[in-house]
Amino acid sequence: MFEEIGMRNRVWIVLALASALGLAGCGGGGGNPTPPTLATVASVNAASMAPTTPPSGGFKQIVAFGDSLSDDGAYTLAAMSIYGVAPYNVQFTGLPYPAGGQFTVNGAATGNWTSVLATSLNLGLTPNVIGYGSTAGVTYLGATGPTPNPAFCAFSAPVSSGQANCTNFAQGGSMVSNPNGIGHSTGALTLPVTTQVQNYLTQFGGSFNSDQLVTVLAGNNDIFTALGTVSASVTQAVTQAVTSALQQNPNLTQAQITAIQATAEHDATTQAVAVAQATVAKAADDLSAQISLMTSKSAKYVLVYTLPDSSQTPFGRGLPYTGYTPPQAPPAGYVCDNTVTTTPCYLLSNLVQVFNQRLLSDLQGQPVKVLDGYSLLNQEIANPAQFGFTNVTTPWCNPATTSSLLCNVNTPYSAAGATAANLGTWLFADTVHPTPAGYQIIASTTLQAMKTFGWTQ
C-alpha cells in the first residue's frame, strides 16, 4: 500500500552496477589527489550552534515532519473503513485506533516512536490532518466526524488556544518535495515535507517557538522511488534498443540480439544509476533547505535523523534478481547480498548512503543536531540480543494485511512463528516498518541523545 508496495513485484534485471556505481554526491572528483573531508554525524554535532541547555521550563511541544516512520495516525480513516465494519466492527473512540492507522503493530501498549517520545516528555502529540482518498474524493476526520473539507487538529485543542498538540505533520508515503508520494494514486495524502512545513507555518503563526522539539526524518520514499526508476529505465532502454535493431534488420540472430541487449543494458544502467544518485542527492538538498527554513523561523531545537539502510530490512533482503521474478520464488533461504555490486540491494544501500552523505554535508555548520538512524539499524541487525530482539529478519504482521498500517495484535504472521507473546522481540512489523519494540528503541535512543546534547536533564 505504501513504501514497499509497487516495488516488490518489479522485475529486476541483472544490473551492470559494478561499473555504474560510485558514491555520487559525496564530494570529490576532478582528479583531486586529496579526497575532501566528508561530513559525519559527529562532525555536524560538534560544529552545531544549537543550544546546549534545555528550554526554560522544558519542552512544551513536539513538531514532527516526515513520512510513515513518524506518522502516528494520518491514515486512520483507511483502517476504519476496513475494521470499523463487519465482520470486525471495531469501535472508533479516538486515537490511536487499536485496529490500524499507524505503520506498526497497532493495538500494542505503545505505537510510533513519536508518540512514545511525546509521552516520555509528558507531552501530547496527534496528527495534524487525518484523511484518505477514494474515487469519491478525499474524506477527512474532523472534530465532529468525517468531512469532505480539509480539517486540522481533530484530536487537539484549537491552534488559537495555544494548547494545540496536533503537530505531527508526518504522513506515510510522503517524499521531500514531490506531492505524488508512494500510495498517492490510491488515496494516500502524501503531503511532501515542503507542504508539511508550510502548513505548520500557516497554522501556527509563521514561526517556531524556542520551547519546541522539532524532529525531521524523511527521504525514504525518495530513495524507494529512485530505486524503482532504475529498473524501469533500464528495461525500457533495452526493449527500445532491441525493437529498433529488429526494425532495421529483422534477420538478426539470437546472438546478435543478446549482444545488443548487453550493450544497451550496460549503457542504460550507467545512466540510470547516475540519475538515481543525483535525484536522491537533490532530495537531500531540498530537505536541508526546509531545515534551514525552520531555523530561520526561530526553531531552536531541531533534531534530524539520518536514514536507516533499507537494504537491511526484509524488503531489501528480499529484492529479487533475474531468474527469480514473481510469481516464481527465489531459492530457499535466498537473501539479497548488499555487498555484491550487481545486486539491487547494493544499489538500495548506495542510494541511502548518497542521501545521508549529502544531507550531512549540507547540515555541517548548521544550528541543528543529528541522530544517526543509519548506524542504529545496523547495530540492531548485527547485535539483536543487545536490543532485546530475537528476530530481525521476518515481518511480524501477516502479509495478508498488505501493510502494517492495517496490522494489529490480532493479525500475526503465524506461519512464520509470530505470536502475541513474541511481539516485543521482533524488530519488523512489515517489510520496512518497525514493531512497537523497534520504535521504542528509536524513542529511547532519541531521549539519550537529547540528554547528551544537554537538551534534557
C-alpha positions as CSV (number, residue, x, y, z in Angstrom):
1,M,0.0,0.0,0.0
2,F,2.8,2.4,0.7
3,E,6.6,2.3,0.8
4,E,7.2,-1.3,-0.2
5,I,4.1,-1.7,-2.4
6,G,4.8,-1.3,-6.1
7,M,8.4,-2.2,-5.5
8,R,8.1,-5.8,-4.5
9,N,6.7,-7.0,-7.8
10,R,9.1,-5.2,-10.1
11,V,11.0,-7.4,-12.5
12,W,14.7,-6.8,-11.7
13,I,17.2,-7.4,-14.4
14,V,20.8,-8.1,-13.5
15,L,22.2,-4.6,-13.3
16,A,25.6,-3.7,-14.6
17,L,26.2,-2.0,-11.3
18,A,29.8,-2.7,-10.8
19,S,30.9,-0.2,-13.3
20,A,28.0,2.2,-12.8
21,L,28.0,2.7,-9.1
22,G,30.1,5.3,-7.3
23,L,29.1,7.3,-4.2
24,A,27.9,10.4,-6.2
25,G,27.0,13.4,-4.1
26,C,29.7,12.6,-1.6
27,G,32.2,15.1,-2.7
28,G,35.5,14.6,-4.6
29,G,36.1,14.1,-8.3
30,G,38.1,16.2,-10.7
31,G,41.3,14.3,-10.2
32,N,41.9,15.9,-6.8
33,P,44.6,13.7,-5.2
34,T,43.4,14.6,-1.7
35,P,39.8,13.4,-1.1
36,P,37.7,16.1,0.6
37,T,36.8,15.6,4.3
38,L,33.3,14.2,4.4
39,A,30.8,15.4,7.0
40,T,29.8,12.9,9.6
41,V,27.2,12.8,12.3
42,A,29.9,13.5,14.8
43,S,31.3,16.5,12.8
44,V,27.8,18.0,12.3
45,N,27.0,17.7,16.0
46,A,30.4,19.0,17.1
47,A,30.1,22.1,14.9
48,S,26.5,22.8,15.6
49,M,25.5,26.0,17.3
50,A,22.3,24.5,18.6
51,P,21.5,25.2,22.3
52,T,23.4,23.1,24.9
53,T,20.8,23.6,27.6
54,P,17.1,22.8,27.8
55,P,14.5,25.4,27.0
56,S,13.4,27.3,30.1
57,G,10.6,25.3,31.6
58,G,11.3,22.3,29.5
59,F,9.8,21.3,26.1
60,K,6.1,22.3,25.6
61,Q,5.5,20.8,22.2
62,I,6.9,18.3,19.6
63,V,6.6,19.2,15.9
64,A,7.3,16.1,13.7
65,F,7.9,16.2,9.9
66,G,8.5,13.2,7.7
67,D,7.0,10.0,6.4
68,S,5.5,6.8,7.7
69,L,8.3,6.2,10.2
70,S,7.0,9.3,12.1
71,D,3.3,9.1,11.2
72,D,1.1,8.4,14.2
73,G,-2.3,8.2,12.5
74,A,-2.7,10.4,9.4
75,Y,-4.4,7.5,7.6
76,T,-6.6,6.1,10.4
77,L,-9.6,6.5,8.1
78,A,-8.2,3.8,5.8
79,A,-8.1,1.4,8.8
80,M,-11.5,2.5,10.0
81,S,-13.0,1.7,6.5
82,I,-11.9,-1.9,6.9
83,Y,-12.1,-2.7,10.6
84,G,-15.0,-0.4,11.6
85,V,-17.5,-2.6,9.7
86,A,-18.5,-6.3,9.7
87,P,-17.1,-8.7,10.4
88,Y,-14.7,-6.8,12.7
89,N,-17.0,-4.0,14.0
90,V,-14.1,-2.3,16.0
91,Q,-15.5,0.8,17.6
92,F,-13.6,4.0,16.9
93,T,-13.5,6.2,20.0
94,G,-10.3,8.2,19.4
95,L,-6.7,7.8,18.6
96,P,-4.7,5.6,18.5
97,Y,-7.1,3.3,16.7
98,P,-6.4,-0.2,18.0
99,A,-7.1,-1.9,14.7
100,G,-4.8,0.2,12.5
101,G,-3.7,3.7,11.5
102,Q,0.0,3.6,12.4
103,F,2.7,1.8,10.4
104,T,3.5,-0.8,13.1
105,V,1.6,-3.4,15.0
106,N,-1.5,-1.4,16.1
107,G,-3.2,-2.0,19.5
108,A,0.1,-2.8,21.3
109,A,0.9,-1.0,24.5
110,T,3.0,1.6,22.6
111,G,3.0,2.7,19.0
112,N,5.1,5.0,16.9
113,W,8.3,6.4,18.3
114,T,7.0,10.0,18.0
115,S,4.1,9.2,20.4
116,V,6.4,7.3,22.7
117,L,8.8,10.3,22.8
118,A,6.0,12.7,23.4
119,T,4.7,10.6,26.4
120,S,8.2,10.4,27.8
121,L,8.4,14.2,27.7
122,N,4.9,14.5,29.3
123,L,3.5,16.0,26.1
124,G,0.6,15.1,23.8
125,L,1.0,14.6,20.1
126,T,-1.7,13.9,17.5
127,P,-1.8,14.0,13.6
128,N,-2.2,17.5,12.1
129,V,-4.6,16.1,9.5
130,I,-6.3,12.7,9.2
131,G,-7.7,11.8,5.7
132,Y,-7.8,9.4,2.9
133,G,-9.0,9.4,-0.7
134,S,-11.2,7.3,-2.9
135,T,-12.9,7.7,-6.3
136,A,-15.4,10.0,-4.5
137,G,-12.7,12.3,-3.2
138,V,-10.8,12.8,0.0
139,T,-12.5,12.3,3.3
140,Y,-11.1,14.0,6.4
141,L,-11.6,13.3,10.0
142,G,-12.8,16.4,11.8
143,A,-13.6,17.1,15.4
144,T,-17.3,16.0,14.9
145,G,-16.7,13.2,12.4
146,P,-15.8,12.6,8.8
147,T,-16.0,15.6,6.5
148,P,-15.2,16.3,2.8
149,N,-13.4,19.5,3.8
150,P,-9.8,19.7,5.0
151,A,-9.8,19.5,8.8
152,F,-6.9,20.2,11.1
153,C,-6.5,19.3,14.8
154,A,-9.3,16.8,15.0
155,F,-8.0,15.5,18.3
156,S,-6.4,18.6,19.7
157,A,-7.3,21.9,21.3
158,P,-7.7,24.6,18.6
159,V,-4.5,26.3,17.4
160,S,-5.9,29.6,18.7
161,S,-5.9,28.2,22.3
162,G,-2.2,27.9,22.4
163,Q,-2.5,24.4,23.7
164,A,-2.7,22.5,20.4
165,N,-0.7,19.3,20.1
166,C,-1.8,18.4,16.5
167,T,1.8,19.0,15.4
168,N,2.7,15.6,13.9
169,F,2.7,16.5,10.2
170,A,4.3,13.3,9.0
171,Q,2.5,11.1,6.5
172,G,3.1,7.7,5.2
173,G,4.3,7.7,1.6
174,S,5.4,11.3,1.7
175,M,8.5,12.4,-0.2
176,V,10.6,15.5,0.5
177,S,9.2,17.8,-2.2
178,N,7.2,15.6,-4.7
179,P,3.5,15.6,-3.8
180,N,2.9,12.4,-5.7
181,G,4.3,10.1,-3.0
182,I,4.0,6.4,-2.7
183,G,0.3,5.4,-2.4
184,H,-0.9,8.8,-3.6
185,S,-2.7,7.4,-6.6
186,T,-4.7,5.0,-4.4
187,G,-5.8,7.6,-1.8
188,A,-2.9,8.5,0.5
189,L,-2.5,12.2,1.0
190,T,1.4,12.1,0.9
191,L,1.8,15.7,1.6
192,P,5.6,16.3,1.0
193,V,7.8,17.8,3.7
194,T,7.8,21.1,1.9
195,T,4.0,21.3,2.2
196,Q,4.1,20.0,5.8
197,V,6.4,22.8,6.8
198,Q,4.3,25.4,5.0
199,N,1.1,24.0,6.7
200,Y,2.8,24.4,10.1
201,L,3.8,28.0,9.4
202,T,0.4,28.8,8.1
203,Q,-1.4,27.3,11.1
204,F,0.9,28.4,13.8
205,G,1.7,32.0,13.2
206,G,4.5,31.8,10.8
207,S,7.3,30.8,13.2
208,F,8.5,28.2,15.6
209,N,8.9,28.6,19.3
210,S,12.0,28.1,21.5
211,D,10.3,25.5,23.6
212,Q,9.5,23.1,20.7
213,L,11.4,20.0,19.8
214,V,11.3,19.7,16.0
215,T,12.1,16.2,14.5
216,V,12.8,15.6,10.9
217,L,13.0,12.1,9.4
218,A,12.4,12.0,5.7
219,G,13.8,10.8,2.4
220,N,13.0,7.1,2.5
221,N,10.3,7.3,-0.2
222,D,12.5,9.4,-2.5
223,I,15.0,6.5,-2.3
224,F,12.5,3.8,-2.9
225,T,11.1,5.7,-5.9
226,A,14.6,6.3,-7.4
227,L,15.4,2.6,-6.9
228,G,12.4,1.5,-8.9
229,T,13.1,4.0,-11.6
230,V,16.5,2.4,-12.3
231,S,15.0,-0.9,-13.1
232,A,12.1,0.6,-15.2
233,S,14.5,2.8,-17.1
234,V,16.9,0.0,-18.0
235,T,14.1,-2.3,-19.0
236,Q,12.7,0.3,-21.3
237,A,16.0,1.2,-22.8
238,V,16.9,-2.4,-23.6
239,T,13.4,-3.0,-25.1
240,Q,13.7,0.0,-27.3
241,A,17.2,-0.9,-28.4
242,V,16.2,-4.4,-29.5
243,T,13.0,-3.2,-31.1
244,S,14.9,-0.5,-33.1
245,A,17.6,-3.0,-34.2
246,L,15.0,-5.5,-35.4
247,Q,13.1,-2.8,-37.3
248,Q,16.4,-2.1,-39.2
249,N,17.3,-5.7,-39.6
250,P,14.6,-8.3,-39.0
251,N,17.1,-11.1,-39.7
252,L,19.2,-10.6,-36.6
253,T,20.4,-13.8,-35.0
254,Q,19.8,-14.5,-31.3
255,A,23.5,-14.0,-30.6
256,Q,23.3,-10.5,-32.2
257,I,20.2,-9.7,-30.2
258,T,21.8,-10.8,-27.0
259,A,24.8,-8.6,-27.7
260,I,22.6,-5.6,-28.4
261,Q,20.8,-6.3,-25.1
262,A,24.0,-6.4,-23.2
263,T,25.3,-3.2,-24.6
264,A,22.1,-1.4,-24.1
265,E,21.8,-2.7,-20.5
266,H,25.3,-1.6,-19.6
267,D,24.9,1.9,-21.0
268,A,21.4,2.4,-19.7
269,T,22.4,1.2,-16.2
270,T,25.2,3.6,-16.0
271,Q,22.9,6.5,-16.9
272,A,20.0,5.3,-14.7
273,V,22.2,4.9,-11.6
274,A,23.7,8.3,-12.1
275,V,20.3,9.8,-12.4
276,A,19.0,8.0,-9.3
277,Q,22.0,9.1,-7.3
278,A,21.5,12.7,-8.5
279,T,17.8,12.5,-7.7
280,V,18.3,11.4,-4.0
281,A,21.1,13.9,-3.6
282,K,18.7,16.6,-4.7
283,A,16.1,15.3,-2.3
284,A,18.7,15.7,0.5
285,D,19.4,19.3,-0.6
286,D,15.7,20.0,-0.6
287,L,15.3,18.6,2.9
288,S,18.3,20.6,4.1
289,A,16.6,23.7,2.6
290,Q,13.5,23.0,4.7
291,I,15.6,22.6,7.8
292,S,17.3,25.9,7.1
293,L,13.8,27.5,6.7
294,M,12.8,26.1,10.1
295,T,15.9,27.5,11.9
296,S,15.3,30.9,10.1
297,K,11.8,30.8,11.5
298,S,13.1,30.6,15.1
299,A,13.3,26.8,15.5
300,K,16.0,26.2,18.2
301,Y,15.9,22.5,19.0
302,V,15.9,20.7,15.6
303,L,16.8,17.0,15.6
304,V,17.5,15.5,12.1
305,Y,17.7,11.7,11.6
306,T,19.9,10.0,9.0
307,L,18.0,7.3,7.1
308,P,18.3,3.7,8.1
309,D,19.9,1.4,5.5
310,S,16.8,-0.1,3.8
311,S,18.8,-2.9,2.3
312,Q,18.9,-4.3,5.9
313,T,15.1,-4.6,6.0
314,P,13.1,-7.6,5.0
315,F,12.2,-5.7,1.8
316,G,15.8,-5.0,1.0
317,R,16.9,-8.6,1.8
318,G,14.2,-10.0,-0.4
319,L,14.9,-8.0,-3.5
320,P,14.9,-10.5,-6.4
321,Y,17.2,-10.8,-9.4
322,T,16.9,-12.3,-12.9
323,G,15.8,-15.8,-12.9
324,Y,13.7,-15.5,-9.9
325,T,11.0,-13.0,-10.7
326,P,7.5,-13.1,-9.2
327,P,5.5,-15.3,-9.1
328,Q,8.5,-17.6,-9.4
329,A,10.2,-17.8,-6.0
330,P,14.0,-17.5,-5.4
331,P,15.9,-20.4,-3.9
332,A,15.0,-21.4,-0.4
333,G,16.9,-19.2,2.0
334,Y,17.7,-16.6,-0.6
335,V,18.9,-13.3,0.8
336,C,19.9,-10.4,-1.4
337,D,23.6,-9.6,-0.6
338,N,24.1,-5.9,-0.2
339,T,27.9,-6.3,-0.5
340,V,27.7,-7.6,-4.1
341,T,27.8,-4.8,-6.6
342,T,25.4,-6.4,-9.1
343,T,22.5,-6.8,-6.7
344,P,19.6,-4.3,-6.3
345,C,20.0,-4.3,-2.6
346,Y,23.6,-3.0,-3.1
347,L,22.1,-0.1,-5.1
348,L,19.5,0.5,-2.5
349,S,22.2,0.8,0.2
350,N,24.2,3.0,-2.0
351,L,21.3,5.4,-2.6
352,V,20.7,5.6,1.2
353,Q,24.4,6.5,1.7
354,V,24.3,9.1,-1.1
355,F,21.3,10.8,0.6
356,N,22.8,10.7,4.1
357,Q,26.2,11.9,3.0
358,R,24.7,14.9,1.1
359,L,22.4,15.7,3.9
360,L,25.2,15.7,6.5
361,S,27.4,17.8,4.2
362,D,24.5,20.3,3.8
363,L,24.0,20.4,7.6
364,Q,27.6,20.9,8.5
365,G,27.8,24.2,10.5
366,Q,24.1,24.5,10.8
367,P,22.4,25.0,14.2
368,V,20.9,21.5,14.4
369,K,21.7,18.2,15.9
370,V,21.7,14.8,14.1
371,L,20.8,11.3,15.3
372,D,22.4,8.5,13.4
373,G,19.5,6.3,12.3
374,Y,21.7,4.6,9.8
375,S,24.1,3.2,12.4
376,L,21.3,2.4,14.8
377,L,19.6,0.0,12.4
378,N,22.9,-1.6,11.5
379,Q,23.7,-2.2,15.2
380,E,20.2,-3.8,15.7
381,I,20.8,-6.1,12.8
382,A,24.4,-7.0,13.9
383,N,23.7,-7.4,17.6
384,P,19.9,-8.1,18.0
385,A,20.3,-9.5,21.5
386,Q,21.8,-6.2,22.7
387,F,18.4,-4.6,22.0
388,G,16.2,-7.5,23.2
389,F,15.4,-8.9,19.7
390,T,15.3,-12.5,18.7
391,N,14.1,-11.9,15.1
392,V,15.4,-9.1,12.9
393,T,14.7,-10.6,9.5
394,T,11.0,-11.6,9.4
395,P,7.9,-9.3,9.4
396,W,5.7,-10.0,12.4
397,C,2.5,-8.9,10.6
398,N,0.6,-11.4,8.4
399,P,1.3,-10.5,4.7
400,A,-2.4,-10.6,4.1
401,T,-2.7,-7.2,5.8
402,T,-0.7,-5.8,2.9
403,S,0.9,-3.1,5.1
404,S,1.5,-2.6,8.8
405,L,-1.0,0.3,8.5
406,L,-3.7,-2.4,8.7
407,C,-1.8,-4.7,11.1
408,N,-2.8,-5.2,14.7
409,V,-2.2,-7.5,17.6
410,N,-4.7,-9.9,16.1
411,T,-3.0,-10.3,12.8
412,P,0.4,-12.1,13.4
413,Y,2.3,-13.9,10.7
414,S,1.6,-17.2,12.4
415,A,3.1,-19.3,9.7
416,A,6.4,-17.6,10.4
417,G,6.1,-18.1,14.2
418,A,4.8,-14.6,15.1
419,T,2.6,-14.6,18.2
420,A,1.3,-12.0,20.7
421,A,3.8,-13.4,23.1
422,N,6.9,-12.7,21.0
423,L,5.8,-9.3,19.6
424,G,8.2,-7.5,21.9
425,T,11.2,-9.4,20.5
426,W,10.7,-8.9,16.7
427,L,12.1,-5.8,15.0
428,F,10.0,-5.5,11.9
429,A,6.2,-5.2,11.7
430,D,6.1,-5.5,7.9
431,T,8.9,-5.4,5.3
432,V,10.1,-1.9,6.1
433,H,8.4,-0.6,9.3
434,P,9.4,-1.4,12.9
435,T,7.2,-3.1,15.5
436,P,6.4,-1.1,18.6
437,A,9.5,-2.6,20.2
438,G,11.5,-1.3,17.3
439,Y,10.0,2.2,17.6
440,Q,10.7,2.1,21.3
441,I,14.4,1.8,20.5
442,I,14.2,4.9,18.3
443,A,12.5,6.8,21.1
444,S,14.9,5.7,23.8
445,T,17.9,6.5,21.6
446,T,16.4,9.9,20.9
447,L,16.0,10.6,24.6
448,Q,19.6,9.5,25.3
449,A,20.9,11.7,22.5
450,M,18.9,14.7,23.8
451,K,20.5,14.2,27.2
452,T,23.9,14.1,25.6
453,F,23.1,17.3,23.7
454,G,22.2,19.0,27.0
455,W,18.5,19.3,25.9
456,T,17.2,17.3,28.9
457,Q,18.4,16.7,32.4
